[in-house]
């Protein structure tokens, strides 16, 4: 399949020099690079969020049953207007 990609001039020049050194084509280098990046992404472990909870009995009696507006009010209490 043919496609057009926009590559910075300096990078393309480096790719041409490297391709010539290796006796290959810029196309082959681009394909090799894409395969490498895609393989790295496939083998990267999935992000796992660490357990960051703490022991306790839930909300203190001051907050139990409070609505969101009340929680915000308490969170910002004494912090400006």
C-alpha positions as CSV (number, residue, x, y, z in Angstrom):
1,X,0.0,0.0,0.0
2,X,1.3,3.4,-0.8
3,X,1.0,6.3,1.6
4,X,2.5,9.7,2.2
5,X,4.2,10.7,5.4
6,X,5.7,14.0,6.4
7,X,9.2,13.6,7.9
8,X,11.5,16.4,9.0
9,X,14.3,17.0,6.5
10,X,17.1,16.3,8.9
11,X,15.6,13.0,10.0
12,X,15.0,11.9,6.4
13,X,18.6,12.8,5.5
14,X,19.8,10.7,8.4
15,X,17.5,7.8,7.3
16,X,18.9,8.0,3.8
17,X,22.5,7.9,5.0
18,X,21.7,4.9,7.3
19,X,19.9,3.1,4.6
20,X,22.8,3.5,2.3
21,X,25.2,2.2,5.0
22,X,23.0,-0.8,5.6
23,X,22.4,-1.5,1.9
24,X,18.7,-1.1,2.3
25,X,16.0,1.5,1.6
26,X,14.4,4.2,3.6
27,X,11.1,2.3,3.2
28,X,12.6,-0.7,4.8
29,X,14.0,1.4,7.7
30,X,10.6,3.0,8.3
31,X,8.9,-0.4,8.3
32,X,11.5,-1.8,10.7
33,X,11.0,1.2,13.0
34,X,7.2,0.8,13.0
35,X,7.4,-2.9,13.7
36,X,9.8,-2.2,16.6
37,X,7.5,0.5,18.1
38,X,4.4,-1.7,17.7
39,X,6.2,-4.7,19.3
40,X,7.3,-2.7,22.3
41,X,3.8,-1.4,22.9
42,X,2.4,-4.9,22.7
43,X,4.9,-6.2,25.1
44,X,4.6,-3.4,27.6
45,X,2.8,-4.4,30.8
46,X,-0.6,-2.9,31.4
47,X,-0.7,-0.1,33.9
48,X,-1.9,-1.3,37.3
49,X,-2.9,1.1,40.0
50,X,-1.3,0.3,43.3
51,X,-3.6,-0.3,46.3
52,X,-3.6,3.0,48.2
53,X,-6.5,2.5,50.6
54,X,-6.0,2.6,54.3
55,X,-7.5,0.9,57.3
56,X,-10.4,2.6,58.9
57,X,-14.1,2.5,59.6
58,X,-15.2,4.8,56.8
59,X,-16.4,8.4,57.2
60,X,-16.3,10.0,60.6
61,X,-19.6,10.9,62.1
62,X,-19.1,14.5,61.1
63,X,-19.2,13.5,57.5
64,X,-21.6,10.6,57.5
65,X,-24.7,11.4,55.6
66,X,-23.3,14.8,54.4
67,X,-24.1,15.8,50.8
68,X,-21.4,16.8,48.3
69,X,-22.0,20.5,48.9
70,X,-21.4,20.1,52.6
71,X,-18.2,18.1,52.0
72,X,-16.9,20.8,49.7
73,X,-17.8,23.4,52.3
74,X,-15.8,21.5,54.9
75,X,-12.9,20.8,52.6
76,X,-12.4,24.5,51.8
77,X,-13.2,25.9,55.2
78,X,-10.8,28.6,56.2
79,X,-9.2,28.8,52.7
80,X,-10.3,32.1,51.4
81,X,-13.7,33.5,50.2
